[in-house]
Amino acid sequence: MSGLSDKAKGAVNKTKGEAKDQFGNATDNHKLQAEGKVDKLKGEVQQKVGELKDRFDRKDER
């Protein structure tokens, strides 16, 4: 299985998290800011998982 799906989901979560974080900051909503930070971190982890999957897939092809 390709890591492309994980990388795409990660990008979506990072974007969603950034939006929540910025909106929370603008409205002084600390809960929303925290949710945004969690979403961004989740997205970063998903992207790293996708990169690792791609790396292992390339190794298997050799």
PDB file of N, CA, C and O in Angstrom:
ATOM      1  N   MET A   1       0.842  -1.184   0.000  1.00  0.00           N
ATOM      2  CA  MET A   1       0.000   0.000   0.000  1.00  0.00           C
ATOM      3  C   MET A   1       0.887   1.247   0.000  1.00  0.00           C
ATOM      4  O   MET A   1       1.864   1.336   0.743  1.00  0.00           O
ATOM      5  N   SER A   2       0.530   2.174  -0.825  1.00  0.00           N
ATOM      6  CA  SER A   2       1.294   3.404  -0.975  1.00  0.00           C
ATOM      7  C   SER A   2       1.051   4.353   0.196  1.00  0.00           C
ATOM      8  O   SER A   2      -0.007   4.333   0.825  1.00  0.00           O
ATOM      9  N   GLY A   3       2.037   5.168   0.465  1.00  0.00           N
ATOM     10  CA  GLY A   3       1.905   6.147   1.535  1.00  0.00           C
ATOM     11  C   GLY A   3       1.201   7.412   1.091  1.00  0.00           C
ATOM     12  O   GLY A   3       1.025   8.341   1.879  1.00  0.00           O
ATOM     13  N   LEU A   4       0.793   7.451  -0.185  1.00  0.00           N
ATOM     14  CA  LEU A   4       0.152   8.650  -0.716  1.00  0.00           C
ATOM     15  C   LEU A   4      -1.114   9.003   0.056  1.00  0.00           C
ATOM     16  O   LEU A   4      -1.360  10.176   0.337  1.00  0.00           O
ATOM     17  N   SER A   5      -1.905   8.014   0.396  1.00  0.00           N
ATOM     18  CA  SER A   5      -3.147   8.246   1.132  1.00  0.00           C
ATOM     19  C   SER A   5      -2.858   8.876   2.499  1.00  0.00           C
ATOM     20  O   SER A   5      -3.532   9.821   2.910  1.00  0.00           O
ATOM     21  N   ASP A   6      -1.859   8.349   3.189  1.00  0.00           N
ATOM     22  CA  ASP A   6      -1.503   8.900   4.500  1.00  0.00           C
ATOM     23  C   ASP A   6      -0.988  10.330   4.374  1.00  0.00           C
ATOM     24  O   ASP A   6      -1.303  11.189   5.198  1.00  0.00           O
ATOM     25  N   LYS A   7      -0.200  10.572   3.342  1.00  0.00           N
ATOM     26  CA  LYS A   7       0.332  11.920   3.150  1.00  0.00           C
ATOM     27  C   LYS A   7      -0.791  12.899   2.826  1.00  0.00           C
ATOM     28  O   LYS A   7      -0.777  14.034   3.302  1.00  0.00           O
ATOM     29  N   ALA A   8      -1.762  12.473   2.023  1.00  0.00           N
ATOM     30  CA  ALA A   8      -2.897  13.350   1.687  1.00  0.00           C
ATOM     31  C   ALA A   8      -3.742  13.640   2.922  1.00  0.00           C
ATOM     32  O   ALA A   8      -4.115  14.786   3.170  1.00  0.00           O
ATOM     33  N   LYS A   9      -4.041  12.603   3.691  1.00  0.00           N
ATOM     34  CA  LYS A   9      -4.815  12.805   4.922  1.00  0.00           C
ATOM     35  C   LYS A   9      -4.056  13.718   5.879  1.00  0.00           C
ATOM     36  O   LYS A   9      -4.650  14.567   6.544  1.00  0.00           O
ATOM     37  N   GLY A  10      -2.755  13.537   5.941  1.00  0.00           N
ATOM     38  CA  GLY A  10      -1.939  14.382   6.808  1.00  0.00           C
ATOM     39  C   GLY A  10      -2.004  15.838   6.396  1.00  0.00           C
ATOM     40  O   GLY A  10      -2.108  16.725   7.242  1.00  0.00           O
ATOM     41  N   ALA A  11      -1.944  16.085   5.096  1.00  0.00           N
ATOM     42  CA  ALA A  11      -2.015  17.465   4.603  1.00  0.00           C
ATOM     43  C   ALA A  11      -3.362  18.090   4.937  1.00  0.00           C
ATOM     44  O   ALA A  11      -3.432  19.264   5.301  1.00  0.00           O
ATOM     45  N   VAL A  12      -4.427  17.311   4.815  1.00  0.00           N
ATOM     46  CA  VAL A  12      -5.769  17.815   5.137  1.00  0.00           C
ATOM     47  C   VAL A  12      -5.854  18.157   6.621  1.00  0.00           C
ATOM     48  O   VAL A  12      -6.356  19.219   6.990  1.00  0.00           O
ATOM     49  N   ASN A  13      -5.362  17.254   7.474  1.00  0.00           N
ATOM     50  CA  ASN A  13      -5.422  17.502   8.913  1.00  0.00           C
ATOM     51  C   ASN A  13      -4.567  18.702   9.316  1.00  0.00           C
ATOM     52  O   ASN A  13      -4.956  19.477  10.189  1.00  0.00           O
ATOM     53  N   LYS A  14      -3.413  18.854   8.687  1.00  0.00           N
ATOM     54  CA  LYS A  14      -2.568  20.011   9.003  1.00  0.00           C
ATOM     55  C   LYS A  14      -3.261  21.305   8.604  1.00  0.00           C
ATOM     56  O   LYS A  14      -3.220  22.288   9.344  1.00  0.00           O
ATOM     57  N   THR A  15      -3.892  21.309   7.443  1.00  0.00           N
ATOM     58  CA  THR A  15      -4.594  22.511   6.972  1.00  0.00           C
ATOM     59  C   THR A  15      -5.782  22.826   7.873  1.00  0.00           C
ATOM     60  O   THR A  15      -6.001  23.974   8.258  1.00  0.00           O
ATOM     61  N   LYS A  16      -6.544  21.787   8.201  1.00  0.00           N
ATOM     62  CA  LYS A  16      -7.700  21.969   9.094  1.00  0.00           C
ATOM     63  C   LYS A  16      -7.233  22.475  10.460  1.00  0.00           C
ATOM     64  O   LYS A  16      -7.846  23.366  11.048  1.00  0.00           O
ATOM     65  N   GLY A  17      -6.150  21.899  10.948  1.00  0.00           N
ATOM     66  CA  GLY A  17      -5.618  22.308  12.246  1.00  0.00           C
ATOM     67  C   GLY A  17      -5.138  23.739  12.253  1.00  0.00           C
ATOM     68  O   GLY A  17      -5.356  24.473  13.216  1.00  0.00           O
ATOM     69  N   GLU A  18      -4.480  24.137  11.171  1.00  0.00           N
ATOM     70  CA  GLU A  18      -3.998  25.517  11.072  1.00  0.00           C
ATOM     71  C   GLU A  18      -5.175  26.489  11.084  1.00  0.00           C
ATOM     72  O   GLU A  18      -5.121  27.535  11.732  1.00  0.00           O
ATOM     73  N   ALA A  19      -6.237  26.134  10.363  1.00  0.00           N
ATOM     74  CA  ALA A  19      -7.421  26.996  10.328  1.00  0.00           C
ATOM     75  C   ALA A  19      -8.050  27.115  11.719  1.00  0.00           C
ATOM     76  O   ALA A  19      -8.399  28.211  12.157  1.00  0.00           O
ATOM     77  N   LYS A  20      -8.189  25.993  12.400  1.00  0.00           N
ATOM     78  CA  LYS A  20      -8.766  26.017  13.758  1.00  0.00           C
ATOM     79  C   LYS A  20      -7.889  26.842  14.698  1.00  0.00           C
ATOM     80  O   LYS A  20      -8.386  27.648  15.485  1.00  0.00           O
ATOM     81  N   ASP A  21      -6.578  26.626  14.604  1.00  0.00           N
ATOM     82  CA  ASP A  21      -5.641  27.338  15.471  1.00  0.00           C
ATOM     83  C   ASP A  21      -5.740  28.839  15.235  1.00  0.00           C
ATOM     84  O   ASP A  21      -5.804  29.613  16.190  1.00  0.00           O
ATOM     85  N   GLN A  22      -5.751  29.259  13.973  1.00  0.00           N
ATOM     86  CA  GLN A  22      -5.827  30.684  13.655  1.00  0.00           C
ATOM     87  C   GLN A  22      -7.171  31.289  14.066  1.00  0.00           C
ATOM     88  O   GLN A  22      -7.222  32.387  14.620  1.00  0.00           O
ATOM     89  N   PHE A  23      -8.258  30.561  13.790  1.00  0.00           N
ATOM     90  CA  PHE A  23      -9.583  31.060  14.168  1.00  0.00           C
ATOM     91  C   PHE A  23      -9.700  31.142  15.693  1.00  0.00           C
ATOM     92  O   PHE A  23     -10.242  32.106  16.233  1.00  0.00           O
ATOM     93  N   GLY A  24      -9.188  30.123  16.373  1.00  0.00           N
ATOM     94  CA  GLY A  24      -9.199  30.142  17.838  1.00  0.00           C
ATOM     95  C   GLY A  24      -8.405  31.301  18.395  1.00  0.00           C
ATOM     96  O   GLY A  24      -8.802  31.922  19.381  1.00  0.00           O
ATOM     97  N   ASN A  25      -7.279  31.592  17.759  1.00  0.00           N
ATOM     98  CA  ASN A  25      -6.452  32.714  18.172  1.00  0.00           C
ATOM     99  C   ASN A  25      -7.179  34.033  17.949  1.00  0.00           C
ATOM    100  O   ASN A  25      -7.149  34.917  18.805  1.00  0.00           O
ATOM    101  N   ALA A  26      -7.832  34.163  16.796  1.00  0.00           N
ATOM    102  CA  ALA A  26      -8.536  35.401  16.462  1.00  0.00           C
ATOM    103  C   ALA A  26      -9.736  35.648  17.369  1.00  0.00           C
ATOM    104  O   ALA A  26     -10.080  36.795  17.654  1.00  0.00           O
ATOM    105  N   THR A  27     -10.371  34.570  17.820  1.00  0.00           N
ATOM    106  CA  THR A  27     -11.571  34.710  18.651  1.00  0.00           C
ATOM    107  C   THR A  27     -11.285  34.488  20.134  1.00  0.00           C
ATOM    108  O   THR A  27     -12.199  34.468  20.958  1.00  0.00           O
ATOM    109  N   ASP A  28     -10.015  34.324  20.459  1.00  0.00           N
ATOM    110  CA  ASP A  28      -9.586  34.073  21.842  1.00  0.00           C
ATOM    111  C   ASP A  28     -10.239  32.813  22.408  1.00  0.00           C
ATOM    112  O   ASP A  28     -10.598  32.757  23.584  1.00  0.00           O
ATOM    113  N   ASN A  29     -10.386  31.799  21.544  1.00  0.00           N
ATOM    114  CA  ASN A  29     -10.990  30.521  21.929  1.00  0.00           C
ATOM    115  C   ASN A  29      -9.856  29.510  22.125  1.00  0.00           C
ATOM    116  O   ASN A  29      -9.376  28.906  21.166  1.00  0.00           O
ATOM    117  N   HIS A  30      -9.443  29.339  23.365  1.00  0.00           N
ATOM    118  CA  HIS A  30      -8.292  28.487  23.668  1.00  0.00           C
ATOM    119  C   HIS A  30      -8.561  27.015  23.370  1.00  0.00           C
ATOM    120  O   HIS A  30      -7.652  26.273  22.995  1.00  0.00           O
ATOM    121  N   LYS A  31      -9.797  26.605  23.536  1.00  0.00           N
ATOM    122  CA  LYS A  31     -10.151  25.207  23.239  1.00  0.00           C
ATOM    123  C   LYS A  31      -9.981  24.927  21.742  1.00  0.00           C
ATOM    124  O   LYS A  31      -9.434  23.892  21.360  1.00  0.00           O
ATOM    125  N   LEU A  32     -10.442  25.831  20.915  1.00  0.00           N
ATOM    126  CA  LEU A  32     -10.322  25.667  19.472  1.00  0.00           C
ATOM    127  C   LEU A  32      -8.853  25.712  19.036  1.00  0.00           C
ATOM    128  O   LEU A  32      -8.434  24.971  18.147  1.00  0.00           O
ATOM    129  N   GLN A  33      -8.088  26.586  19.672  1.00  0.00           N
ATOM    130  CA  GLN A  33      -6.655  26.650  19.388  1.00  0.00           C
ATOM    131  C   GLN A  33      -5.990  25.313  19.702  1.00  0.00           C
ATOM    132  O   GLN A  33      -5.194  24.807  18.910  1.00  0.00           O
ATOM    133  N   ALA A  34      -6.315  24.751  20.846  1.00  0.00           N
ATOM    134  CA  ALA A  34      -5.732  23.473  21.252  1.00  0.00           C
ATOM    135  C   ALA A  34      -6.128  22.366  20.278  1.00  0.00           C
ATOM    136  O   ALA A  34      -5.297  21.538  19.905  1.00  0.00           O
ATOM    137  N   GLU A  35      -7.397  22.349  19.867  1.00  0.00           N
ATOM    138  CA  GLU A  35      -7.847  21.358  18.887  1.00  0.00           C
ATOM    139  C   GLU A  35      -7.059  21.498  17.590  1.00  0.00           C
ATOM    140  O   GLU A  35      -6.679  20.503  16.972  1.00  0.00           O
ATOM    141  N   GLY A  36      -6.822  22.722  17.190  1.00  0.00           N
ATOM    142  CA  GLY A  36      -6.060  22.974  15.974  1.00  0.00           C
ATOM    143  C   GLY A  36      -4.642  22.455  16.077  1.00  0.00           C
ATOM    144  O   GLY A  36      -4.121  21.865  15.131  1.00  0.00           O
ATOM    145  N   LYS A  37      -4.022  22.670  17.213  1.00  0.00           N
ATOM    146  CA  LYS A  37      -2.653  22.188  17.415  1.00  0.00           C
ATOM    147  C   LYS A  37      -2.608  20.658  17.381  1.00  0.00           C
ATOM    148  O   LYS A  37      -1.668  20.076  16.839  1.00  0.00           O
ATOM    149  N   VAL A  38      -3.617  20.012  17.955  1.00  0.00           N
ATOM    150  CA  VAL A  38      -3.690  18.554  17.929  1.00  0.00           C
ATOM    151  C   VAL A  38      -3.876  18.060  16.487  1.00  0.00           C
ATOM    152  O   VAL A  38      -3.228  17.100  16.071  1.00  0.00           O
ATOM    153  N   ASP A  39      -4.749  18.710  15.740  1.00  0.00           N
ATOM    154  CA  ASP A  39      -4.971  18.323  14.344  1.00  0.00           C
ATOM    155  C   ASP A  39      -3.694  18.484  13.519  1.00  0.00           C
ATOM    156  O   ASP A  39      -3.371  17.634  12.689  1.00  0.00           O
ATOM    157  N   LYS A  40      -2.969  19.586  13.756  1.00  0.00           N
ATOM    158  CA  LYS A  40      -1.721  19.804  13.017  1.00  0.00           C
ATOM    159  C   LYS A  40      -0.708  18.712  13.336  1.00  0.00           C
ATOM    160  O   LYS A  40      -0.035  18.203  12.440  1.00  0.00           O
ATOM    161  N   LEU A  41      -0.601  18.353  14.609  1.00  0.00           N
ATOM    162  CA  LEU A  41       0.335  17.300  15.009  1.00  0.00           C
ATOM    163  C   LEU A  41      -0.077  15.960  14.400  1.00  0.00           C
ATOM    164  O   LEU A  41       0.763  15.205  13.911  1.00  0.00           O
ATOM    165  N   LYS A  42      -1.361  15.679  14.435  1.00  0.00           N
ATOM    166  CA  LYS A  42      -1.877  14.443  13.830  1.00  0.00           C
ATOM    167  C   LYS A  42      -1.520  14.404  12.346  1.00  0.00           C
ATOM    168  O   LYS A  42      -1.106  13.366  11.830  1.00  0.00           O
ATOM    169  N   GLY A  43      -1.680  15.517  11.675  1.00  0.00           N
ATOM    170  CA  GLY A  43      -1.350  15.596  10.261  1.00  0.00           C
ATOM    171  C   GLY A  43       0.125  15.363   9.991  1.00  0.00           C
ATOM    172  O   GLY A  43       0.490  14.687   9.030  1.00  0.00           O
ATOM    173  N   GLU A  44       0.969  15.923  10.838  1.00  0.00           N
ATOM    174  CA  GLU A  44       2.413  15.733  10.678  1.00  0.00           C
ATOM    175  C   GLU A  44       2.777  14.259  10.838  1.00  0.00           C
ATOM    176  O   GLU A  44       3.595  13.733  10.084  1.00  0.00           O
ATOM    177  N   VAL A  45       2.173  13.598  11.817  1.00  0.00           N
ATOM    178  CA  VAL A  45       2.442  12.181  12.042  1.00  0.00           C
ATOM    179  C   VAL A  45       1.966  11.364  10.838  1.00  0.00           C
ATOM    180  O   VAL A  45       2.670  10.468  10.373  1.00  0.00           O
ATOM    181  N   GLN A  46       0.779  11.673  10.341  1.00  0.00           N
ATOM    182  CA  GLN A  46       0.254  10.948   9.172  1.00  0.00           C
ATOM    183  C   GLN A  46       1.175  11.113   7.967  1.00  0.00           C
ATOM    184  O   GLN A  46       1.415  10.157   7.230  1.00  0.00           O
ATOM    185  N   GLN A  47       1.683  12.311   7.772  1.00  0.00           N
ATOM    186  CA  GLN A  47       2.579  12.526   6.641  1.00  0.00           C
ATOM    187  C   GLN A  47       3.874  11.728   6.808  1.00  0.00           C
ATOM    188  O   GLN A  47       4.380  11.164   5.838  1.00  0.00           O
ATOM    189  N   LYS A  48       4.409  11.677   8.014  1.00  0.00           N
ATOM    190  CA  LYS A  48       5.632  10.899   8.260  1.00  0.00           C
ATOM    191  C   LYS A  48       5.382   9.416   8.022  1.00  0.00           C
ATOM    192  O   LYS A  48       6.232   8.724   7.462  1.00  0.00           O
ATOM    193  N   VAL A  49       4.224   8.927   8.444  1.00  0.00           N
ATOM    194  CA  VAL A  49       3.873   7.521   8.208  1.00  0.00           C
ATOM    195  C   VAL A  49       3.829   7.261   6.703  1.00  0.00           C
ATOM    196  O   VAL A  49       4.337   6.243   6.232  1.00  0.00           O
ATOM    197  N   GLY A  50       3.234   8.162   5.963  1.00  0.00           N
ATOM    198  CA  GLY A  50       3.170   8.024   4.516  1.00  0.00           C
ATOM    199  C   GLY A  50       4.553   7.999   3.880  1.00  0.00           C
ATOM    200  O   GLY A  50       4.813   7.210   2.972  1.00  0.00           O
ATOM    201  N   GLU A  51       5.436   8.864   4.360  1.00  0.00           N
ATOM    202  CA  GLU A  51       6.804   8.895   3.845  1.00  0.00           C
ATOM    203  C   GLU A  51       7.522   7.584   4.135  1.00  0.00           C
ATOM    204  O   GLU A  51       8.231   7.053   3.280  1.00  0.00           O
ATOM    205  N   LEU A  52       7.335   7.064   5.347  1.00  0.00           N
ATOM    206  CA  LEU A  52       7.967   5.786   5.700  1.00  0.00           C
ATOM    207  C   LEU A  52       7.437   4.650   4.840  1.00  0.00           C
ATOM    208  O   LEU A  52       8.204   3.794   4.399  1.00  0.00           O
ATOM    209  N   LYS A  53       6.127   4.637   4.598  1.00  0.00           N
ATOM    210  CA  LYS A  53       5.542   3.599   3.744  1.00  0.00           C
ATOM    211  C   LYS A  53       6.147   3.664   2.343  1.00  0.00           C
ATOM    212  O   LYS A  53       6.484   2.637   1.753  1.00  0.00           O
ATOM    213  N   ASP A  54       6.279   4.881   1.820  1.00  0.00           N
ATOM    214  CA  ASP A  54       6.864   5.042   0.494  1.00  0.00           C
ATOM    215  C   ASP A  54       8.309   4.553   0.475  1.00  0.00           C
ATOM    216  O   ASP A  54       8.746   3.907  -0.478  1.00  0.00           O
ATOM    217  N   ARG A  55       9.032   4.865   1.523  1.00  0.00           N
ATOM    218  CA  ARG A  55      10.431   4.443   1.607  1.00  0.00           C
ATOM    219  C   ARG A  55      10.532   2.924   1.620  1.00  0.00           C
ATOM    220  O   ARG A  55      11.378   2.353   0.930  1.00  0.00           O
ATOM    221  N   PHE A  56       9.672   2.259   2.402  1.00  0.00           N
ATOM    222  CA  PHE A  56       9.690   0.802   2.456  1.00  0.00           C
ATOM    223  C   PHE A  56       9.241   0.194   1.132  1.00  0.00           C
ATOM    224  O   PHE A  56       9.775  -0.832   0.709  1.00  0.00           O
ATOM    225  N   ASP A  57       8.264   0.818   0.473  1.00  0.00           N
ATOM    226  CA  ASP A  57       7.808   0.331  -0.826  1.00  0.00           C
ATOM    227  C   ASP A  57       8.937   0.384  -1.845  1.00  0.00           C
ATOM    228  O   ASP A  57       9.096  -0.533  -2.651  1.00  0.00           O
ATOM    229  N   ARG A  58       9.723   1.461  -1.807  1.00  0.00           N
ATOM    230  CA  ARG A  58      10.843   1.591  -2.749  1.00  0.00           C
ATOM    231  C   ARG A  58      11.908   0.543  -2.462  1.00  0.00           C
ATOM    232  O   ARG A  58      12.530   0.019  -3.387  1.00  0.00           O
ATOM    233  N   LYS A  59      12.124   0.233  -1.176  1.00  0.00           N
ATOM    234  CA  LYS A  59      13.116  -0.790  -0.815  1.00  0.00           C
ATOM    235  C   LYS A  59      12.682  -2.163  -1.326  1.00  0.00           C
ATOM    236  O   LYS A  59      13.507  -2.945  -1.800  1.00  0.00           O
ATOM    237  N   ASP A  60      11.394  -2.450  -1.228  1.00  0.00           N
ATOM    238  CA  ASP A  60      10.869  -3.744  -1.667  1.00  0.00           C
ATOM    239  C   ASP A  60      11.004  -3.920  -3.171  1.00  0.00           C
ATOM    240  O   ASP A  60      11.107  -5.043  -3.664  1.00  0.00           O
ATOM    241  N   GLU A  61      11.002  -2.805  -3.902  1.00  0.00           N
ATOM    242  CA  GLU A  61      11.082  -2.876  -5.363  1.00  0.00           C
ATOM    243  C   GLU A  61      12.490  -3.220  -5.831  1.00  0.00           C
ATOM    244  O   GLU A  61      12.670  -3.639  -6.975  1.00  0.00           O
ATOM    245  N   ARG A  62      13.471  -3.055  -4.988  1.00  0.00           N
ATOM    246  CA  ARG A  62      14.863  -3.327  -5.373  1.00  0.00           C
ATOM    247  C   ARG A  62      15.177  -4.773  -5.400  1.00  0.00           C
ATOM    248  O   ARG A  62      16.307  -5.154  -5.706  1.00  0.00           O
TER     249      ARG A  62
END
